[in-house]
């Protein structure tokens, strides 16, 4: 059989999962995969590639992500067994209403996923790990059949081939028909004493705070207003000119500012200190951070680090393109966008990595389908070979970005859309204006408690752990200050009705090994095969 040659630009979870999925489908003697990532290194005393440390300029991602069962059950068994060890995951979130509770969404730390995948890849014969940045201008890939680009939402390789993939459209996710709406989220690395069921209910009840954790440890995310973003700065003392200077490690290049021995939150790479904490006595943002900690039952000493996330979305015109045509000496090279490079998604609904896994599954099956029908022929791809994969990618973009858009905006009673961050600013302004007037705190409190009770009732039987009773829910929010209470009410609860519904299923376009003859009509009901531990969708044949 001819050997399939694939280069992967980006060795994060999606790139590594794609490579390992492809290796699981195609024999080693028929496959050669090269993966490039500048965040890796190879020490002289080791034969394996490993992740660079923060001292070497690489800040490991400590965020906790939620992987849905529809995605993790499609992974090779060795990946499932190694990622989901007893202490490495938890099941915090409710089971989707149309899924079996046998396999629940699982929370796991991104760094753990990356460690496991890289360790497996190091021992995989047909995968070559290259600890350097992929440079599309300098690295010749004309002898490769495929370049898979999964370097994140700011991919330089995608930009290099922009004339092949087309310019992303930002106006679709805009309120002014030009500039893409952007959310800025302050990420607090914390440990909470709040039980998971209460944390879930409190998170779903509003859109200011998002708490996702692994056994209480994770990130409490705060959606910031534009005014609050201006306060998020890092400051350091310049010994040369003996002056203090503001650095961009919390803005243009967000870093992790960790609690130092001096008791300040400091970036180890740029030696910057988190400015709001320096002026804690009079800084409003810092005071709001402390109120957020109190709400989620987090002691101030359990705030370990602070970082910033800038979140926006764009519409990708195409996900597959021929980068180099065939010549007398080459078979031609196609390029494919995967993960955030293809579909950068606002993380509030928690589907970014899930979409990335689906994109990796789709491309791996697409390549396997082409390879198994080759015989001894030379591998030459054509546009039609990626037809089904392109269809899956378009469905993923539509499904996940439509859902994510509804986590950025609120529909007003007159039908107009407002950014949630602007509604939060409205609540802050209302709170300031109401200090000298009669603020109806009871009305807001009754609205919030009613919301919490409604969510609790909806989660009955779908979540692990004891759900709080109504008295416990009332105590949870009883001591909230007026400003925070107003923000929680005005920002509205998650619109789960709009966000719920049918999910993209790769099996819809990629048939099983022995498909029946006829036209297949999918039914919107997933069933589990306990023997194979995979998801299947029932299909009926139309004569």
Backbone torsions as a table, in degrees:
resi	resn	phi	psi	omega
1	UNK	NA	145.1	176.5
2	UNK	-67.0	154.5	-178.1
3	UNK	-95.0	127.3	177.5
4	UNK	-83.7	124.7	-177.6
5	UNK	-110.3	120.4	-175.7
6	UNK	-129.5	131.7	172.0
7	UNK	-109.3	134.1	179.7
8	UNK	-115.4	122.2	175.7
9	UNK	-96.9	103.9	-178.4
10	UNK	114.6	115.5	-175.9
11	UNK	-110.4	36.6	173.2
12	UNK	-78.2	-166.8	-177.9
13	UNK	-55.5	-44.0	-176.4
14	UNK	-67.8	-44.7	179.2
15	UNK	-61.9	-43.2	-179.9
16	UNK	-70.6	-40.3	178.3
17	UNK	-62.6	-43.7	178.2
18	UNK	-58.0	-48.1	-178.0
19	UNK	-61.3	-42.9	-178.3
20	UNK	-72.1	-33.6	174.5
21	UNK	-64.4	-44.2	-179.8
22	UNK	-64.4	-40.8	177.1
23	UNK	-62.3	-32.2	-179.9
24	UNK	-72.0	-21.0	-176.9
25	UNK	-100.2	-29.8	-175.3
26	UNK	-119.5	132.4	-178.4
27	UNK	-59.3	151.0	-176.2
28	UNK	-59.5	-35.3	-177.8
29	UNK	-75.5	-3.7	178.0
30	UNK	-116.5	15.5	-172.5
31	UNK	-147.2	137.9	173.2
32	UNK	-138.9	116.5	-178.2
33	UNK	-116.8	129.0	172.8
34	UNK	-110.9	129.3	178.8
35	UNK	-120.7	126.7	179.2
36	UNK	-106.5	136.0	171.1
37	UNK	-157.9	125.4	-177.8
38	UNK	-73.5	-13.6	-179.4
39	UNK	-82.1	-1.2	178.0
40	UNK	-97.1	164.7	172.8
41	UNK	-148.2	163.0	177.6
42	UNK	-134.2	110.7	-178.3
43	UNK	-79.7	151.5	-175.6
44	UNK	-59.0	-34.4	-176.2
45	UNK	-84.5	-0.3	-176.9
46	UNK	-124.3	147.7	176.4
47	UNK	-94.5	-3.9	-176.5
48	UNK	-106.2	155.6	174.1
49	UNK	-89.7	141.6	179.8
50	UNK	-137.1	170.4	180.0
51	UNK	-79.3	138.4	174.7
52	UNK	-66.1	153.6	179.0
53	UNK	-91.4	173.6	179.3
54	UNK	-65.1	-30.0	177.2
55	UNK	-64.8	-30.3	179.5
56	UNK	-91.1	13.4	173.9
57	UNK	91.2	11.6	-179.3
58	UNK	-118.0	114.4	176.8
59	UNK	-89.5	110.8	-179.6
60	UNK	-68.4	143.6	-178.4
61	UNK	-82.8	116.4	-177.7
62	UNK	-99.9	4.2	-179.5
63	UNK	-63.5	150.1	175.2
64	UNK	-95.6	129.9	178.5
65	UNK	-114.3	155.3	178.3
66	UNK	-107.4	121.7	178.6
67	UNK	-107.4	125.3	179.9
68	UNK	-76.4	153.0	-177.8
69	UNK	-62.3	-32.0	-179.7
70	UNK	-61.5	-25.3	178.2
71	UNK	-92.4	-50.5	-172.4
72	UNK	-70.5	-23.5	177.7
73	UNK	-74.9	-11.2	176.8
74	UNK	-89.5	-7.1	-178.7
75	UNK	-79.4	152.3	174.9
76	UNK	-54.0	146.5	-174.0
77	UNK	-58.1	-36.0	-179.2
78	UNK	-62.8	-35.4	178.1
79	UNK	-70.1	-45.4	178.1
80	UNK	-58.2	-46.8	-176.5
81	UNK	-64.8	-35.7	-176.2
82	UNK	-81.9	-35.7	-179.7
83	UNK	-75.0	-44.3	-172.0
84	UNK	-98.6	62.4	170.2
85	UNK	-79.2	166.8	-169.4
86	UNK	-54.9	-42.6	-173.6
87	UNK	-93.6	-3.9	-170.8
88	UNK	-96.4	-6.4	179.6
89	UNK	-144.0	161.9	174.3
90	UNK	-138.4	166.4	-179.4
91	UNK	-120.7	82.2	-172.0
92	UNK	-86.0	-39.1	-168.5
93	UNK	-94.1	157.2	-177.5
94	UNK	-70.0	155.4	175.1
95	UNK	-73.1	135.2	174.1
96	UNK	-55.5	147.8	-171.2
97	UNK	-62.8	-24.6	-177.5
98	UNK	-102.5	19.5	-178.9
99	UNK	-120.1	154.6	174.8
100	UNK	-70.0	143.3	179.3
101	UNK	-81.1	5.5	178.1
102	UNK	-69.6	-32.7	179.2
103	UNK	-124.6	107.1	-174.6
104	UNK	-97.1	161.9	170.8
105	UNK	-58.3	142.5	-176.2
106	UNK	-122.2	133.6	176.3
107	UNK	-93.3	131.7	-179.3
108	UNK	-150.4	150.0	-178.6
109	UNK	-77.7	136.9	-178.2
110	UNK	-59.2	-42.0	-178.7
111	UNK	-60.1	-36.2	178.1
112	UNK	-66.4	-43.1	177.4
113	UNK	-59.0	-47.2	-179.0
114	UNK	-62.2	-41.2	179.8
115	UNK	-61.8	-46.0	-177.9
116	UNK	-65.0	-47.0	-177.9
117	UNK	-63.5	-41.0	179.9
118	UNK	-67.7	-37.2	178.3
119	UNK	-63.7	-42.4	178.1
120	UNK	-66.3	-43.5	-179.0
121	UNK	-62.9	-35.6	178.5
122	UNK	-58.5	-29.7	-175.9
123	UNK	-101.2	9.1	-177.5
124	UNK	-97.8	122.1	-171.1
125	UNK	-57.8	-44.0	-172.5
126	UNK	-88.0	6.8	-179.2
127	UNK	-113.4	125.4	175.8
128	UNK	-107.4	122.0	-178.9
129	UNK	-98.1	123.7	-175.4
130	UNK	-117.5	109.9	-175.3
131	UNK	-80.3	67.5	176.0
132	UNK	-155.5	162.4	179.1
133	UNK	-71.5	137.3	175.2
134	UNK	-77.1	122.6	-179.9
135	UNK	-113.3	104.8	-175.2
136	UNK	-63.7	-24.6	-178.6
137	UNK	-78.9	-30.1	-174.1
138	UNK	-104.2	-26.8	-176.0
139	UNK	-92.4	122.0	-178.6
140	UNK	-80.5	119.6	179.6
141	UNK	-117.3	15.3	-178.2
142	UNK	-68.8	-14.2	175.4
143	UNK	-92.7	1.8	180.0
144	UNK	-98.5	146.5	176.7
145	UNK	-78.2	-29.9	-172.3
146	UNK	-149.9	137.9	169.5
147	UNK	-112.5	118.5	179.5
148	UNK	-102.8	120.1	-173.9
149	UNK	-107.0	113.2	178.5
150	UNK	-143.8	64.6	-176.2
151	UNK	-101.1	8.6	-177.1
152	UNK	101.0	178.5	-172.7
153	UNK	-68.7	-21.9	-179.4
154	UNK	-105.2	39.3	-174.6
155	UNK	-60.3	123.5	176.4
156	UNK	-74.8	-30.9	179.7
157	UNK	-68.1	-39.8	175.3
158	UNK	-61.0	-41.2	179.0
159	UNK	-64.8	-35.6	179.3
160	UNK	-62.8	-37.1	-179.0
161	UNK	-102.3	29.5	-174.9
162	UNK	-61.1	-29.7	178.9
163	UNK	-72.6	-14.4	177.6
164	UNK	-91.9	-42.7	-176.8
165	UNK	-90.9	-19.5	-177.9
166	UNK	91.7	159.0	-178.8
167	UNK	-81.2	125.6	177.9
168	UNK	-59.4	145.3	-178.3
169	UNK	-100.0	117.1	-179.9
170	UNK	-94.6	-14.8	-173.4
171	UNK	-69.0	-23.8	-179.3
172	UNK	-63.2	-35.8	-179.0
173	UNK	-105.2	58.9	-175.5
174	UNK	-139.3	152.5	174.9
175	UNK	-102.6	-10.2	-179.8
176	UNK	-119.9	15.5	175.4
177	UNK	67.5	12.3	179.1
178	UNK	-139.2	-66.7	-175.6
179	UNK	-85.4	132.1	178.1
180	UNK	-64.3	135.3	177.6
181	UNK	-65.0	132.7	-178.2
182	UNK	-122.0	132.0	171.6
183	UNK	-103.6	141.8	173.5
184	UNK	-117.1	126.0	-174.2
185	UNK	-121.3	128.4	175.5
186	UNK	-88.3	121.4	-178.5
187	UNK	-100.6	120.5	179.9
188	UNK	-107.9	117.5	176.9
189	UNK	-81.1	116.5	-168.3
190	UNK	-140.2	171.4	167.0
191	UNK	-127.7	121.9	-176.0
192	UNK	-107.4	147.0	174.7
193	UNK	-96.4	5.4	-179.3
194	UNK	-79.8	128.3	178.1
195	UNK	-58.1	147.6	-177.1
196	UNK	-53.1	-46.1	-179.4
197	UNK	-58.2	-40.5	178.7
198	UNK	-68.5	-39.0	179.0
199	UNK	-63.6	-40.3	179.3
200	UNK	-64.5	-47.5	-179.2
201	UNK	-61.4	-44.4	-179.1
202	UNK	-65.8	-37.0	179.5
203	UNK	-67.7	-44.5	-177.2
204	UNK	-69.7	-23.1	-173.5
205	UNK	-76.3	-6.8	-177.2
206	UNK	-157.1	177.4	-176.9
207	UNK	-126.9	18.8	175.9
208	UNK	-90.0	-40.8	-174.9
209	UNK	-120.9	143.0	174.0
210	UNK	-132.6	118.4	-179.8
211	UNK	-115.3	121.5	177.5
212	UNK	-131.2	126.8	-170.3
213	UNK	-142.0	167.2	172.2
214	UNK	-120.0	103.9	-176.8
215	UNK	55.0	42.9	176.3
216	UNK	90.3	-16.0	-179.5
217	UNK	-103.1	125.9	-178.8
218	UNK	179.0	-147.4	-178.7
219	UNK	-119.4	130.1	168.6
220	UNK	-96.4	112.5	-176.2
221	UNK	-98.7	135.2	-179.5
222	UNK	-117.7	119.1	175.6
223	UNK	-73.7	120.9	-175.2
224	UNK	-95.4	152.2	169.5
225	UNK	-83.3	166.7	179.6
226	UNK	-62.1	-35.3	178.2
227	UNK	-66.6	-39.6	-179.9
228	UNK	-67.8	-34.0	-180.0
229	UNK	-59.2	-35.4	-179.4
230	UNK	-62.7	-22.8	-179.5
231	UNK	-83.8	-15.5	-175.6
232	UNK	-82.7	94.8	-176.7
233	UNK	-138.0	155.3	173.3
234	UNK	-110.8	140.7	-178.0
235	UNK	-128.1	141.5	176.7
236	UNK	-142.8	159.3	-179.4
237	UNK	-93.1	120.8	177.3
238	UNK	-87.4	111.0	-176.0
239	UNK	-68.5	-25.3	-176.9
240	UNK	-71.2	-50.8	-179.9
241	UNK	-101.1	4.1	176.1
242	UNK	55.1	43.9	178.4
243	UNK	-134.9	156.3	175.5
244	UNK	-85.6	141.5	-179.1
245	UNK	-135.9	147.1	178.8
246	UNK	-89.9	131.3	-179.4
247	UNK	-114.4	160.9	-174.5
248	UNK	-91.6	17.1	-175.9
249	UNK	-74.0	-5.9	172.7
250	UNK	-113.0	4.4	-177.3
251	UNK	-124.6	-84.9	-175.2
252	UNK	-70.6	-30.7	179.7
253	UNK	-132.9	76.0	-174.2
254	UNK	-59.0	129.8	176.9
255	UNK	-115.6	173.9	176.7
256	UNK	-94.0	117.8	180.0
257	UNK	-99.7	106.3	-172.1
258	UNK	-96.8	153.4	178.4
259	UNK	-65.0	121.1	-176.1
260	UNK	-95.2	173.6	178.3
261	UNK	-64.0	-26.6	179.0
262	UNK	-78.3	-7.0	179.0
263	UNK	90.2	8.9	177.3
264	UNK	-107.2	163.3	178.4
265	UNK	-97.2	113.3	-166.7
266	UNK	-126.5	138.8	174.4
267	UNK	-86.9	119.8	-176.1
268	UNK	-71.6	-22.3	-178.5
269	UNK	-80.7	-44.9	-176.2
270	UNK	-105.3	-1.9	179.8
271	UNK	61.1	32.2	-180.0
272	UNK	-97.3	151.1	177.3
273	UNK	-109.8	142.6	-179.7
274	UNK	-67.1	112.4	-170.8
275	UNK	-61.0	-44.4	-179.0
276	UNK	-57.5	-32.1	-179.6
277	UNK	-73.8	-28.9	178.8
278	UNK	-64.2	-38.9	-179.9
279	UNK	-107.2	45.1	-172.0
280	UNK	-58.7	-30.7	-175.5
281	UNK	-69.1	-25.8	-177.5
282	UNK	-127.0	2.6	-178.9
283	UNK	-88.7	120.5	-175.9
284	UNK	-67.0	-36.7	-179.5
285	UNK	-63.7	-43.0	179.3
286	UNK	-62.6	-39.2	178.7
287	UNK	-64.1	-36.9	177.8
288	UNK	-70.0	-33.2	175.6
289	UNK	-61.5	-44.6	179.9
290	UNK	-64.4	-36.6	177.3
291	UNK	-67.1	-36.0	177.3
292	UNK	-65.3	-41.6	177.4
293	UNK	-59.9	-44.7	-179.2
294	UNK	-62.5	-40.9	-178.5
295	UNK	-60.6	-39.6	-178.3
296	UNK	-98.4	21.2	173.7
297	UNK	56.0	51.5	-179.9
298	UNK	-118.3	122.5	176.5
299	UNK	-69.8	146.6	-177.4
300	UNK	-59.7	-35.0	179.3
301	UNK	-70.0	-12.7	177.5
302	UNK	-94.6	12.9	168.7
303	UNK	-90.0	105.4	-170.6
304	UNK	-93.2	-28.3	-175.8
305	UNK	-162.8	162.0	-179.1
306	UNK	-135.9	138.6	174.8
307	UNK	-147.1	-179.1	-176.0
308	UNK	-134.4	141.5	176.3
309	UNK	-125.0	130.1	174.1
310	UNK	-106.3	123.2	-170.6
311	UNK	-124.0	120.4	171.7
312	UNK	-145.9	172.6	-176.3
313	UNK	-134.5	156.6	175.6
314	UNK	-142.2	157.6	179.1
315	UNK	-95.5	119.9	-179.8
316	UNK	-84.3	124.5	-176.7
317	UNK	-70.2	-34.9	176.8
318	UNK	-154.8	154.9	-173.9
319	UNK	-112.3	-13.5	-179.2
320	UNK	-132.3	139.0	180.0
321	UNK	-155.9	150.4	174.1
322	UNK	-81.6	116.2	-177.6
323	UNK	-83.2	-41.8	179.0
324	UNK	-135.8	126.6	-179.8
325	UNK	-73.5	161.4	178.5
326	UNK	-68.4	149.9	176.8
327	UNK	-128.2	-171.9	177.9
328	UNK	-63.6	-29.1	-175.0
329	UNK	-109.7	-8.1	-178.3
330	UNK	-130.8	156.6	-178.3
331	UNK	-91.9	-3.3	-176.8
332	UNK	93.6	151.1	-177.2
333	UNK	-127.5	125.7	173.9
334	UNK	-99.7	157.1	176.0
335	UNK	-123.8	144.4	178.6
336	UNK	-132.9	135.9	175.5
337	UNK	-94.8	132.8	177.9
338	UNK	-131.0	164.0	174.0
339	UNK	61.3	-144.5	-178.4
340	UNK	-66.0	-24.4	176.4
341	UNK	-62.0	-35.2	179.1
342	UNK	-88.4	-45.4	-172.3
343	UNK	-139.6	78.2	175.5
344	UNK	-70.3	124.8	-172.0
345	UNK	-123.5	139.1	172.8
346	UNK	-57.3	128.7	-171.1
347	UNK	-79.5	-3.6	-176.4
348	UNK	-56.5	-43.3	178.1
349	UNK	-76.3	-10.6	174.8
350	UNK	75.1	37.8	-177.4
351	UNK	-121.1	6.8	-175.5
352	UNK	-60.6	-54.4	-179.5
353	UNK	-67.3	-33.8	177.8
354	UNK	-61.6	-43.3	176.4
355	UNK	-63.4	-39.7	178.6
356	UNK	-63.7	-40.9	177.7
357	UNK	-63.8	-43.0	178.0
358	UNK	-60.1	-40.6	180.0
359	UNK	-65.5	-37.0	177.9
360	UNK	-67.7	-41.9	177.9
361	UNK	-61.3	-44.5	-178.0
362	UNK	-61.2	-48.7	-178.0
363	UNK	-67.4	-39.9	178.7
364	UNK	-61.1	-43.5	179.0
365	UNK	-68.4	-35.7	178.4
366	UNK	-61.8	-46.8	-179.8
367	UNK	-67.0	-38.6	178.5
368	UNK	-63.9	-40.1	179.3
369	UNK	-61.1	-41.6	178.1
370	UNK	-67.2	-44.6	-174.9
371	UNK	-65.0	-43.7	-173.9
372	UNK	-70.8	-15.2	178.4
373	UNK	-100.0	8.2	-175.8
374	UNK	-79.2	-40.8	-168.6
375	UNK	70.7	-126.4	179.3
376	UNK	-104.5	11.8	-179.0
377	UNK	-70.1	155.2	174.6
378	UNK	-70.9	141.9	-179.4
379	UNK	-76.5	117.4	174.3
380	UNK	-137.2	113.2	-179.5
381	UNK	-82.8	152.6	172.9
382	UNK	-134.6	166.3	-177.1
383	UNK	-55.2	-40.7	-176.1
384	UNK	-63.3	-23.9	-179.6
385	UNK	-65.7	-21.7	-177.4
386	UNK	-106.8	13.3	-175.7
387	UNK	-57.4	-50.4	-177.0
388	UNK	-68.0	-40.2	178.2
389	UNK	-62.0	-43.0	178.7
390	UNK	-61.0	-37.1	177.4
391	UNK	-64.7	-43.5	177.2
392	UNK	-61.4	-43.0	-178.8
393	UNK	-64.0	-39.0	177.5
394	UNK	-64.9	-39.6	177.6
395	UNK	-65.6	-41.2	178.2
396	UNK	-62.2	-42.4	179.5
397	UNK	-61.9	-48.0	-178.2
398	UNK	-63.0	-47.9	-174.4
399	UNK	-66.1	-51.5	-171.8
400	UNK	-78.6	-34.9	179.8
401	UNK	-76.3	-30.9	173.9
402	UNK	-62.9	-42.3	178.6
403	UNK	-66.0	-44.3	-177.7
404	UNK	-64.8	-34.9	179.0
405	UNK	-59.5	-37.6	-179.6
406	UNK	-73.8	-8.2	173.7
407	UNK	-94.8	2.0	178.1
408	UNK	-110.4	-21.2	-174.2
409	UNK	-130.1	160.6	175.6
410	UNK	-123.8	139.1	175.4
411	UNK	-89.4	120.8	179.1
412	UNK	-75.1	163.5	179.8
413	UNK	-55.2	-29.0	-179.6
414	UNK	-87.0	3.3	176.7
415	UNK	94.2	-7.2	178.3
416	UNK	-78.0	154.4	179.7
417	UNK	-98.9	137.4	174.3
418	UNK	-125.5	142.9	173.9
419	UNK	-66.4	136.7	179.6
420	UNK	-59.7	-37.2	-179.7
421	UNK	-62.2	-31.9	178.2
422	UNK	-74.1	-33.7	175.5
423	UNK	-66.2	-36.9	176.7
424	UNK	-63.8	-41.2	177.5
425	UNK	-63.4	-38.0	175.6
426	UNK	-57.9	-43.8	-178.5
427	UNK	-64.3	-39.4	178.1
428	UNK	-64.1	-44.1	179.3
429	UNK	-64.2	-41.4	177.9
430	UNK	-62.5	-38.3	-179.8
431	UNK	-65.8	-40.0	177.8
432	UNK	-64.7	-42.6	-177.0
433	UNK	-70.8	-24.7	-173.9
434	UNK	-90.2	0.3	-177.3
435	UNK	-62.4	-35.0	-179.4
436	UNK	-100.0	8.0	-179.3
437	UNK	-121.6	-178.3	180.0
438	UNK	-86.9	103.7	179.0
439	UNK	-91.7	128.1	-178.6
440	UNK	-84.0	76.7	-178.4
441	UNK	-64.0	-37.1	-178.2
442	UNK	-60.9	-38.0	-179.7
443	UNK	-64.8	-45.2	178.6
444	UNK	-66.0	-39.9	-179.6
445	UNK	-65.9	-42.1	178.4
446	UNK	-63.2	-39.1	178.5
447	UNK	-63.6	-44.7	-178.3
448	UNK	-66.6	-44.7	-179.0
449	UNK	-65.2	-40.7	177.0
450	UNK	-60.1	-38.9	178.8
451	UNK	-64.3	-44.9	-179.7
452	UNK	-62.1	-42.5	-179.4
453	UNK	-66.3	-41.4	178.9
454	UNK	-61.8	-43.4	179.4
455	UNK	-65.7	-42.6	178.8
456	UNK	-58.4	-44.3	179.7
457	UNK	-64.7	-36.0	-179.9
458	UNK	-69.6	-24.7	-177.0
459	UNK	-90.4	-0.5	-179.3
460	UNK	-55.3	126.7	177.7
461	UNK	77.5	1.3	-176.7
462	UNK	-114.8	0.2	-174.1
463	UNK	-136.5	146.5	179.8
464	UNK	-82.4	139.8	179.2
465	UNK	102.0	163.0	-178.3
466	UNK	-77.2	127.6	176.1
467	UNK	-76.1	142.3	-179.5
468	UNK	-69.5	151.3	174.7
469	UNK	-84.5	178.7	-174.4
470	UNK	-65.4	-35.7	178.2
471	UNK	-64.8	-40.2	179.8
472	UNK	-66.8	-37.0	177.3
473	UNK	-66.5	-39.3	178.3
474	UNK	-64.4	-41.8	178.7
475	UNK	-66.2	-31.2	-178.2
476	UNK	-59.9	-34.9	-175.0
477	UNK	-115.4	6.5	-172.8
478	UNK	-62.2	-34.7	-173.6
479	UNK	-101.2	16.4	178.2
480	UNK	-65.8	138.1	176.1
481	UNK	-70.4	162.4	-174.5
482	UNK	-59.5	-43.1	-176.9
483	UNK	-63.9	-47.4	179.8
484	UNK	-63.2	-41.7	178.8
485	UNK	-59.8	-45.2	-179.8
486	UNK	-62.7	-40.2	179.4
487	UNK	-62.9	-44.5	-178.8
488	UNK	-61.0	-42.0	-177.9
489	UNK	-70.3	-46.8	-175.0
490	UNK	-68.8	-33.5	-176.7
491	UNK	-72.6	-12.5	176.9
492	UNK	69.2	158.6	177.5
493	UNK	-82.1	167.7	177.7
494	UNK	-59.0	137.0	177.7
495	UNK	-86.8	76.6	-174.3
496	UNK	-68.0	-24.5	178.5
497	UNK	-67.2	-42.3	178.9
498	UNK	-71.6	-37.3	-175.2
499	UNK	-78.7	-23.6	-177.2
500	UNK	-78.5	171.5	177.2
501	UNK	130.8	-169.3	-176.0
502	UNK	-64.1	140.9	179.1
503	UNK	-106.8	158.3	178.1
504	UNK	-69.3	133.3	178.6
505	UNK	-125.3	117.0	-176.8
506	UNK	-58.6	-31.1	-179.1
507	UNK	-62.3	-17.6	-178.5
508	UNK	-63.4	-33.7	-177.3
509	UNK	-112.1	-15.7	177.8
510	UNK	-111.8	106.9	-173.5
511	UNK	-69.3	158.7	173.6
512	UNK	-74.4	176.4	-173.2
513	UNK	-62.9	-35.0	-177.5
514	UNK	-122.5	70.1	-178.7
515	UNK	-68.6	146.9	176.1
516	UNK	-71.9	160.3	178.9
517	UNK	-83.1	131.3	177.5
518	UNK	133.7	-171.0	178.6
519	UNK	-98.5	131.4	-174.7
520	UNK	-101.1	131.0	177.2
521	UNK	-115.4	112.8	-176.6
522	UNK	-72.5	143.5	172.7
523	UNK	-102.0	141.2	-176.4
524	UNK	-78.6	52.8	179.6
525	UNK	-142.3	116.9	179.4
526	UNK	-89.2	139.5	175.9
527	UNK	-125.0	154.2	-176.5
528	UNK	-106.8	141.2	171.5
529	UNK	-103.0	106.8	-176.4
530	UNK	-64.7	-31.1	-177.9
531	UNK	-67.6	-45.6	-176.7
532	UNK	-96.8	-9.1	179.7
533	UNK	55.5	44.4	177.3
534	UNK	-129.2	160.8	177.0
535	UNK	-89.3	137.5	174.7
536	UNK	-128.4	155.1	176.5
537	UNK	-116.8	132.1	178.6
538	UNK	-67.4	137.6	178.7
539	UNK	-130.8	144.0	177.7
540	UNK	-113.9	145.6	-177.7
541	UNK	-95.5	128.9	177.2
542	UNK	-95.7	125.4	-177.5
543	UNK	-69.4	NA	NA
